[in-house]
Amino acid sequence: MLASSSLPLLPKDLASDCEVRWCPGCGDFSILAQMKKVLSVLGLPRERMVFVSGLGCAGRFPYYLNTYGFQTIHGRAVAVATGLKLARPELLVWVITGDGDGLSAGGNHLLHAMRRNVDIKVILINNEVLGRSKGQSSPTSRVGTRTKSNPLGTFDTPLRPLSVALAAEATFVARTVDVDIDHLGETLLRAARHRGAAFVEIYQNCNVFNPDVFAYASDKAVKFDNVVYVEHGKPMIFGKDRDRGVRLNGLTLEVVSRSQVASSELLLHDETLAEPILAHLLARMTYQPDDPTSMPEVMGVLRAVERPPHHDQVEAHQTGCDPSEVDLAAFYATGETWTYEENEPPGNQLP
């Protein structure tokens, strides 16, 4: 049983007594450290925090935090977290998943939790490989990635996690990277404080099976030319010298030189738009090495809108339902229900 905690909490108060066992250089160490810092400033006792995970390297997360939590089976973390939030809406429920666990076996549960606006915080740690399965390709592996399951290189079109979340109408969608600790912490904090379905994709380095796949977005020597950090109400400017920007030309985003266009032409980021069309365009911006037309990839909050969370809607529906108005006997007599009888005639059986 978790011992009662007193406030305020320090990051060390959130650490369990389990030995943290990930590979040296794994980005999960950074994510865990920033998560403990975020939890310590929320003003919540540990008894109100729950971490649910599935399989994969990310599945170990609950063991390393001194909160409530448990590990489920492959792809079922979101489903379990949804039930928990409905039963105990006062809890802060986190889902820690990976690109393999969350977007393969767990893809269907993820979609429905996002569309229902279930008040859970889904942290999808994306390293574009199945690390726990010893380096198989994942739903996000880039075309041409050589893995043990695709030694000649993957050829399937990879999923874009942000696009998936936006298509499912998630009310909070963001992206960050494991080694940018300040941005990572700020993004996790905003997700924690959002009321509704929050989805955060974290670029994470798997030092063993897919090293440096995100070096273009994490290496300080080059990242400022390859990513754009978006902030609500501010123009999209990037580059080591802050000399480039992003402009909307019709339905196409394009990179422009700030010396050649007026500042008014640069796209102002608006994360509060009800329609996620612009957020979809941002989610599809992709860095391509050695391509002069390459777009920077977006870091930050793409979408943050308000909509009643699922547990509020369920409560309102149940409150407005008068059980006395439900005549089950009359319903069963309508012929719109059926019962299974053993030894039914062959004509009623499926071929």
CORHUUR-V837042 format. One record per backbone hydrogen bond with DSSP energy under -0.5 kcal/mol. NH is the residue of the N-H (numbers start at 1). CO is the residue of the C=O. Records with the same first field share a line. If there is no record, write none. Layout:
NH=CO / CO
This chain:
9=40
13=10
14=10 / 11
15=12
16=64
21=19
22=20
26=23
27=205
29=26
31=27
32=28
33=29
34=30
35=31
36=32
37=33
38=34
39=35
40=36
41=37 / 38
42=39
48=45
49=46
50=92
51=68
52=94
53=70
54=96
59=56
60=57
61=58
63=60
64=60 / 61
65=62
66=14
67=65
68=46 / 49
70=51
72=53
76=73
80=76
81=77
82=78
83=79
84=80
85=81
86=82
87=83
88=84
91=88
92=48
93=91 / 119
94=50 / 92
95=121
96=52 / 94
97=95 / 123
99=125
102=98
103=99
104=100
105=100
106=101
107=104
110=106
111=107
112=108
113=109
114=110
115=111
116=112
117=114
118=113
120=118
121=93
122=120 / 198
123=95 / 121
124=122 / 200
125=97 / 123
126=124 / 202
127=125
130=136
131=129
134=131
135=130
136=130
141=138
144=154
145=142
147=145 / 150
148=135
153=150
154=145
159=139
161=159
164=160
165=161
166=162
167=163
168=164
169=166
170=165
171=197
172=197
173=303
174=199
175=300
176=201
178=203
180=177
181=179
184=180
185=181
186=182
187=183
188=184
189=185
190=186
191=187
192=188
193=189
194=190 / 191
196=194
198=120 / 196
199=172
200=122
201=174
202=124
203=176 / 201
204=126
206=204 / 210
207=205
210=206
213=210
215=212
217=214
218=214 / 215
219=215
222=219
223=219
225=222
226=222 / 223
227=223
228=297
230=228 / 299
233=269
234=231
236=267
237=235
238=244
239=224
242=239
244=238
245=256
246=236
247=254
249=247 / 252
250=248
251=249
252=249
254=247
256=245
258=243
260=257
261=257
265=262
266=263
267=246
269=234
273=270
278=275
280=276
281=277
282=278
283=279
284=280
285=282
291=288
292=290
294=291
295=286
297=226
299=228
300=175
302=173 / 300
303=173
304=271
305=171
310=117
312=309
313=309
314=310
315=311
316=312
317=313
318=314
319=315
320=316
321=318
322=320
323=321
325=322
326=323
327=325
328=326
331=327
332=328
333=329
334=331
335=332
336=331
341=339
344=341
348=345
349=346
